[in-house]
Each structure stands twice: as structure tokens, then as C-alpha cells.
Amino acid sequence: MNLFDLEGKAALVTGGNGGIGLGMAQGLAAAGAKVVISGRDERKSAAALKLLGNNAFFLKGDIADEKTCRSIVDQAADRLGRLDILVNNAGINIRKSPQDYSLDEWKRVLDVNLTSAFVASQAAYPHLKRAGGGKIVNIGSMMSIFGASFVAPYAASKGGIVQLTRALATAWARDKIQVNAVLPGWIDTDLTRNARKEVQGLHERVLARTPAGRWGEPADLAGIAVFLCSKASDFLTGTAIPVDGGYSVQA
């Protein structure tokens, strides 16, 4: 038995058309899963589909809208004939000092990063239960643990992801649904490239602070995605796993 085989499994990765989401989607597809990615950018998604192969599909929509979010989950299950895996990856960040955020900016970050994960998980629950169990992977951040002066709503949303993960894990364990979180560190994505432009000296500090001596790459998340979505993790639930090149343990 191959504990990491995902042949016959069906997965939805929100925000799976780039960055960490695409890295995870590639891992799932390589392990045999059929994958649906969601996002708002059709051009970006078309490029992602070329990397994912013939068993991948794209659904367009703003995951922060409740009706759209539920529809994407249901459409993914309908397109694939079932749903076994949900990766709640969609996320945004707005970097400012806390006193400078508008309430609309605060709400937008929370809606995309945290509320959509709850809504998508709630919508996925009957599909996963019908499949006899399943896996939900929520993407947190090292900001689920650490503090930074310029990420108040982002950090709040990612801290919330960890507690949402634990709540869903305890609620749905008897349904054979495992819910875990991944907490990426500094990964080279569009979001963090913007951070390097906005936060002076960030690149140098990350390299100095990370024992691996480099920024992470989206492909570095492929293995943890396969593990958390496969039989190998059937008794692992409610965890929050840092993936950060040693950033969180560096003295």
C-alpha cells in the first residue's frame, strides 16, 4: 500500500493559480489527484493549468463572496464527481501601520483569508462526508504565531485560521475528516515580492534569519500537501505545522 497515493481523489485548491496554492496543487496532481483550482485571474489560471496537466480544471470567482464560495465548492464536486480534499489557500495582505487601516481594508483581509475558509469548509462538509471522509488543509502563516507591525488584519486572520482548524478538527473527526493547518514562512510569491518592495531590508533579514539561507519556494509545500491529504495522515488532525526553513526555531 502506498500511503501517499492520491489516485482517484478529487481536490479543490482555492487561490490555486499561483504561489503556495499552485505549489500544493502541483503536488496533489503529481500524486494522482484530480484538481480544481479557483481564482479571479483567468490568464494566470490558464498558465497554471498548463503546469497541472489534463486532470485539472479552473473555476473563476471571488472566494470572499459567500454565494460564490459555496458555488465554487459545489461546482468542483460536480465537475470531479466527488470531493475528497479542500485546501483553503486563498489570501491577501495589506501592509500598513495599525492606525492607518480603514475598516473596509480590515474586513476585506478577514473575509478573504479567514471567513472564506470557514464558508468553503462548511460547504465542503457534506461532500466530504458523502465520500466517506476527507482532508481539509488550511493555510495559515508564521504570522499565526509571530507579531509584525505592518500586518494587523493579516496576522489576526492567520491566527484565526489555527483556531478554526482546531475547532473543525474536533467537530468532524468522527466523520473521518482530518483538518490541519500549514504555517508557511517566507515563501517567494507575488505577495512576498510586494513585501520586499514595501518593507526596507526585508530580503536581507529573511536570509540572515533563516537557517536554510534562502527564501522558500512554492514547490517546497508540495510534499506537506500530499502528506496531509493522503492516508499517511489519517490519525493527524488539528495540527498547525510550520514550513519555514527553520525560521521559527532559529536562535
C-alpha positions in Angstrom: 0.0 0.0 0.0 1.3 3.4 -1.0 0.3 5.7 1.9 0.9 8.8 -0.3 -1.1 7.7 -3.3 -3.9 10.1 -4.2 -5.1 8.3 -7.3 -8.9 8.6 -7.6 -9.1 11.6 -5.2 -10.6 14.9 -6.0 -9.3 18.2 -4.7 -10.2 21.9 -4.7 -7.4 24.4 -4.0 -8.7 28.0 -3.5 -6.3 30.5 -4.9 -4.5 27.6 -6.6 -3.5 29.5 -9.7 -0.2 30.8 -8.2 2.2 30.8 -5.3 1.7 28.4 -2.4 -1.6 27.2 -3.8 -0.1 26.3 -7.1 2.8 24.5 -5.5 0.4 22.4 -3.4 -1.9 21.8 -6.4 1.1 20.5 -8.4 2.0 18.1 -5.5 -1.6 16.8 -5.4 -1.7 16.3 -9.1 1.6 14.6 -9.2 0.4 12.2 -6.5 -2.6 11.3 -8.8 -5.4 13.6 -7.6 -7.8 15.4 -10.0 -7.6 19.1 -9.1 -9.8 22.1 -9.4 -8.2 25.5 -8.8 -10.1 28.6 -8.1 -9.2 32.3 -8.6 -10.1 35.6 -10.1 -7.4 35.9 -12.8 -8.2 33.8 -15.9 -4.9 34.5 -17.6 -2.9 33.5 -14.6 -5.1 30.4 -14.2 -4.6 29.3 -17.8 -0.9 29.3 -17.2 -1.4 27.3 -14.0 -3.5 24.7 -15.8 -0.7 24.0 -18.3 1.5 23.1 -15.3 -1.1 20.9 -13.7 -1.9 18.7 -16.7 -5.1 17.1 -18.1 -6.7 16.3 -14.8 -7.0 19.9 -13.6 -9.8 22.5 -14.0 -10.4 26.1 -13.2 -13.3 27.9 -11.6 -13.4 31.6 -11.6 -14.8 33.6 -8.7 -14.2 35.8 -5.7 -14.0 33.4 -2.7 -14.8 36.2 -0.3 -18.3 36.3 -1.6 -20.3 33.7 0.3 -22.6 32.7 -2.5 -19.7 32.4 -4.9 -17.6 30.5 -2.4 -20.3 27.9 -1.8 -20.9 27.7 -5.6 -17.2 27.0 -6.3 -17.2 24.1 -3.8 -20.3 22.6 -5.3 -19.1 23.1 -8.8 -15.8 21.4 -8.0 -17.5 18.4 -6.6 -19.9 18.2 -9.6 -17.0 18.6 -12.1 -14.9 15.9 -10.4 -17.8 13.6 -9.4 -16.8 13.8 -5.7 -14.7 15.9 -3.3 -12.1 14.4 -1.0 -9.7 17.3 -0.4 -10.1 21.0 0.3 -7.1 23.3 0.5 -8.1 26.8 1.8 -5.3 28.8 0.4 -6.8 32.0 -1.0 -5.3 35.0 0.8 -4.4 38.7 0.5 -2.4 41.1 2.6 -2.5 44.9 3.0 0.6 46.3 4.8 0.2 49.4 6.9 0.7 50.6 10.5 -2.4 49.6 12.5 -3.6 53.1 12.9 -3.8 53.6 9.1 -6.2 50.8 8.1 -9.7 51.6 7.1 -12.4 49.3 8.5 -13.1 48.2 4.9 -9.5 47.1 4.5 -9.6 45.2 7.7 -12.9 43.4 6.7 -11.5 42.6 3.2 -8.5 40.8 4.6 -10.5 38.9 7.1 -13.2 38.0 4.6 -10.7 36.6 2.1 -8.3 34.9 4.5 -10.5 33.6 7.3 -14.2 33.8 6.5 -13.8 32.2 3.1 -12.0 29.2 4.8 -14.9 28.7 7.1 -17.5 29.1 4.4 -15.7 26.7 2.0 -15.2 24.2 4.7 -18.8 24.3 5.7 -19.8 23.9 2.0 -17.4 21.0 1.6 -18.5 19.1 4.7 -21.5 17.2 3.1 -19.4 16.3 0.0 -16.5 15.0 2.2 -18.9 13.1 4.4 -20.6 11.6 1.4 -17.1 10.4 0.2 -16.6 8.6 3.4 -14.2 11.1 4.9 -11.7 13.6 3.6 -9.0 16.2 4.2 -9.0 19.9 4.8 -5.8 21.9 4.8 -5.9 25.5 5.9 -3.1 27.8 5.0 -2.0 29.9 8.0 1.3 31.8 8.2 4.2 32.3 10.5 2.2 35.4 11.4 -0.2 33.0 13.1 2.5 32.9 15.7 4.7 35.9 15.4 3.9 39.6 15.5 4.8 42.3 13.0 4.0 46.0 13.0 2.6 46.1 9.4 0.2 43.1 9.2 -2.5 43.6 11.9 -5.5 42.2 9.9 -3.4 39.6 8.2 -2.0 38.3 11.5 -5.5 38.3 13.0 -6.8 36.3 10.1 -4.0 33.8 10.2 -4.2 33.4 14.0 -7.9 32.7 13.5 -7.0 30.0 10.9 -5.2 28.0 13.5 -8.2 28.1 15.9 -10.7 27.4 13.1 -8.6 24.4 12.2 -8.7 23.0 15.7 -12.5 23.6 16.0 -13.3 21.9 12.7 -10.9 19.0 13.6 -12.6 18.2 16.8 -16.1 18.6 15.3 -15.5 16.4 12.3 -13.0 13.8 13.4 -15.8 11.2 13.9 -16.8 11.8 10.2 -13.2 10.7 9.3 -12.4 14.3 8.1 -9.0 15.5 9.2 -8.4 19.2 9.3 -4.9 20.6 9.6 -3.1 23.9 9.1 0.2 24.7 7.4 2.1 27.8 8.5 4.4 28.9 5.8 7.3 31.2 6.5 8.9 33.5 3.9 8.0 31.9 0.6 8.8 33.5 -2.7 5.4 34.5 -4.1 3.7 37.6 -5.6 2.6 38.6 -2.1 6.1 38.5 -0.6 7.7 40.1 -3.6 5.4 43.1 -2.9 6.5 42.9 0.7 10.2 43.2 -0.3 9.3 46.4 -2.2 7.3 47.8 0.8 9.5 46.8 3.7 13.0 48.0 3.5 15.7 45.5 4.3 13.3 42.6 4.4 15.1 40.4 1.9 18.4 40.6 3.8 16.8 40.0 7.2 15.0 36.9 5.9 18.2 35.4 4.5 20.0 36.2 7.8 17.3 34.7 10.0 16.6 31.5 8.0 18.9 28.6 8.7 18.3 27.3 5.2 19.8 30.5 3.9 17.1 31.1 1.3 13.5 32.0 0.7 11.2 29.1 0.4 9.7 28.2 -3.0 6.0 27.1 -3.7 7.3 23.7 -4.6 8.6 23.3 -1.1 4.9 23.0 0.0 4.1 20.1 -2.4 5.3 17.4 -0.1 3.4 18.6 3.0 0.3 18.9 0.9 0.5 15.3 -0.3 1.2 14.1 3.3 -1.8 16.0 4.8 -4.1 14.9 2.0 -3.2 11.2 2.0 -3.8 8.1 4.1 -0.4 8.8 5.7 -2.1 11.5 7.9 -5.3 9.6 8.8 -4.7 10.0 12.5 -3.3 13.5 12.4 -5.8 16.3 12.9 -6.0 19.8 14.5 -2.3 20.4 14.0 -0.5 23.6 12.8 2.7 22.8 11.1 5.4 25.4 10.4 7.1 25.2 7.0 9.7 27.9 7.2 13.3 26.6 6.6 13.9 26.8 10.3 12.9 30.4 10.7 10.7 29.7 13.8 13.4 27.8 15.6 16.5 30.0 14.8 18.1 31.4 17.9 
